[in-house]
Amino acid sequence: MPLVQTHDVQAGLLLREWRRARRWSQLDLALSAGISARHLSYVETGKAQPSREMVGRLADALEMPLRERNALLVASGYAPQYPEHGLDAPQMARIRQAIDFILQQHEPYPAFVMNRHWDILLANDAAVRLNRHLLDGRDSPHRNMLRHFFDPGDLRARVDNWEEVAGELLRHLHALAASAPSDLKARALLDEVTAFPGVPSQWRRRELGSVPAPVLNVVFRHDGRTLGFFSTLTTFGTPRDITVDELHIECCFPADAATAAFCHALKEREPTAVACRSNGEALQAEPR
């Protein structure tokens, strides 16, 4: 009997993790991928090595993100298929141009560019202005949207409907952790934010059947003023780069005329030039 190759076993373990995360049986996945359940069983146990084409079919059936598709290819003994470039790379010039245009056109309302772990990579001037207004002129200590809303020393104290907002953000994070079993960073972030003071213990467990809402409503209360926003998330269709696959743009819209008027007035009163980079630095602004 031939020896089982190490990468075959790794590929089988990854497939089994993803299949169980989707709550699928071997038959479910085999039917969706157009292969026999027996062959899939051999792949999962390392008795058979999947071809590169089969890896692609299984990844399609499981709706795996590009980063995880690369991991499955490598575990199966193949070279990764999808590149990963930073937003400042020459190959990303058109993507960056489109992103910058969206951020600028959304003024005077806040807009952010985030990765799948809700790290803030870019933000427009309006986002910095509002953040500084809510924090009495200081910059946020974090570059992650979840930490913004869960840390009592950050924006959390200014959110009037905090339980609603925090619960909705956690639904997104729980969904990510459940749908990507190999994403250890998502699980670590989930443990971190649910450990902040005042977070209900039951929030550490995923509420089965709970689906994140398509629109997030946030109400800030500060300095005797109430500001209401609703936000939408935009992603890039058919991405071929890991960075693009994991990006989403959050655009915040005023929920009422008073909030819209305040955003316009804040822009006139406090113009800023944002120095926001994708290297993990805190959000900062420089006077024009």
N, C-alpha and C positions, 0 to 999 in steps of 0.2 A: 504493500500500500504506500503511495507517495506521501512524503511529509507535507503537512498543512503549512502553507506560507503564512508568515506573520501578518502581512498586509491583508490577506484574505480574511483572516479572523477579525482584524480591526474594521474592515469594511462591513462584515456581517454584524458586528456589535453596533456600529453606527446605524445601519439600516434598521436593526431591531429597536433601537432607541427611538428613531424617528417614527417608525410604524406604531409603536406603543403610544407615543405622544399624540398621534393622530387617532388613537383608539381604533386601529384597524387590525383585523386578523391577517394572517399570511395570505389567505384566499382573497381578501379585499384588495390588498396591494398587488397581488399577482394578476388579478382581473384588470385592475386599473392600468397596470404597466404592460399588459398583453403577454405575460409569460406564464408558465405553469407554476402552481403552488409548490410542486416538488422541487423544481429548479430554484425557486426563491429560498426554500428551506435549506438547500445545499449551499447557497450563497451566504445565508445568515450563519451557518455553522462552519463556514470556511472550507467546505468540501469542494466547492466550485468557485472559480474566479469569474466575476462578471466581466463581460467585454465593456469597452469604453461606451459603446452604443447603449448597452443595457444599463450602465450607470446613469446615463442621461435620461433614459426612460423611467427609471426608478425615481430619480430626482424630480422629474416633471410630475410624476404621479403624487409624490409627497409634497410638492410645491416648496421645495427647499430654496432658501435664498442663495445668492451666488457664492457667498463665502463658504457656506456649508456644502455646496456642490463641489467646490474646489477641494474641501477636506475629504469628501467621499472619493473623489478621483485619486487623490494622493494615497488614501488608505487602501485603494484597490490596485495601487501600483502604477498609476498613470500620472502624467504631468498635469498641473492645474490648468484650467481652460480660461479663467477670467482674470484680467489684470486688476490691480488696485493702484490708483494714482491719487495723490493729494489734490485738493482743490486748486492749489497754486501751480500744478504741473502744466506744461505746455499742452499736453493732450486734453486737458480739461478746460481749455480757454473758452470754448463755446458754451459749455455748461456753466462756467463761472459768469460769463457775460449774461446769460439768461437769468441766473440767480440774482446778480447785482441789479438787473433791470426790475425784477419783481420786487426786491426790497426797496428800491428807490421809489417805484411807482406807488407803493403802499403808504408812503408818507401822507399825512402826519400820524399814521396809526402803526402800532408795533408789528414787526415781523421778524421771525427767527428762522435760521437754518440749523437743523439738528440731525445727528446720526441716529441709529436705531436705539441707542442707549440714552437718548435725550440729552446728550452733550451739545451745548450751544456752540456751533462752529462760526456762525456769522449772525449779525443782527443789524437792523437799520438804526438810524439816529433816533427815531421815535421810541424804539425799545429802550435805548439808553436813557433818554429823557424821562420816560415814565418810571423806569426803575429807580433813577436817582430821586425823582419826586417822592416816590413811596418810601424810600429809605433816607429821607431828609438830607439829600445831597451826597451820600456816600455810595460807593460801588458795592455791588453784591459780592460776597465772599466766594460764590460758586459760579461754575460755568456749566451747570447741569439743571435742566428745568425741574426735575423731581426734587432735587435738593433745595431749589428756590422755594418750593411750596411746602416742603416738610420740615425744614430747619426753622425752629422758632426764632432764630436770630436773623432770618432773611425775610422773604416776602410773606411768610405764613401769617404773621401778626396783622397784616394789612388785608387779608382776604376775608371778606364778610361771610362768604358761603364756603368756608374751608373744607368742611366735611364732604360736601358735594364734589368739589374740585379734586380733593385728594383721593376720594374714592374712585372717581373716574380715571385719574391718572394711574392709580394702582391697577385698575382693570386692564389698561393697556400694557402695563408692565407684567402682570400675571399672564396675559395672553402671549406676550413675547417669550417669557420663560417657559411656558408650556409648549409653545409651538417650535421652539428651538432648544432641544434638550442638551445640546453641546455648548450652549452659550453660557459659560460660567460667569461672565461679567454681568449679564442680566440677573442671574440668581444672586450674585453678591450685592448688586444695587438694590434688589428687592429686600434682602436682609438688612441692608443699611438704613433705608428710608423707613421701614416698619419698626426700626429700633429707636426712632426719635421719640421724645417724650410726648405723651398724649395720643399716640396712635393706637386705636383699638386693637386688642390682641387678635380678634377674629379676622382682621384685614391681612394677617400673615398667610391666611389660607385662601386659595382661589375659590371664588363662588362659581360653581359649575353652572353652565347655561347663561352666565352673565356676558353680555356683549357690550363693548365700549360704544358710547353714543357717537354719532357722526359729528356732532357739534358740541364744543365745550363752552359753558357759560361761566364767567368769572366776575365777581363783584368785589371791587376794592373799596375800602373805607379808610380815609386818612385825612386828617386836618379838617374835619367837618364836612368833607366832600365825599360823595359816592360816585364811583366810576364803574360802569358796566360794559363788559366786552363779551363777544362770542367769537370763537376761533374755529378755523377750518385747517385741515392738513392736506397738503399737496405733495404727491410723489411723482417721480419720473416713470413713464411707461417704457417697457421693453429695454431696460438698461443692460449694457454689456460690460460695465465696470462695477466693481464691488462698492466703491465709494458712492457712486450714483444710485446703486440699488438700495443703499442704506440711508439715503438722504430723505428728509421730508421738511417741507417749508410750512411753518405755522404762521398764518396771517390772522391778526386780531382786528375785529371790526367793532365800532362803537354800537352799543345796544340801545342808545337813546341819543337825542339831540344834545343834551347837556354834556355827555361824554365826548361827543364829536367836537363840540365847541371848545371844550377844555383842551383837547389834543391840539387843535389849531392854535389856541392861545399859548400853549406851552411851547410850541415850535417858535412862535414869534418872540417869546420871552427868553427862551433858553436854547438858541441854536447850538448845535454840536457837530463835530466831525468825528465819527466813530473810528477808533483804532481797535478793530476786533479781528483777531486772527484765529486760524485753526490749529493752534499749538497749545491749547490748554490754558492760556492766560485768562485772567479775570476780565470781564467786560469793562472797558475803559472808554473814556471820551476825552477829547482835547478841545479847548475853545477855538473857535474860528477867528 
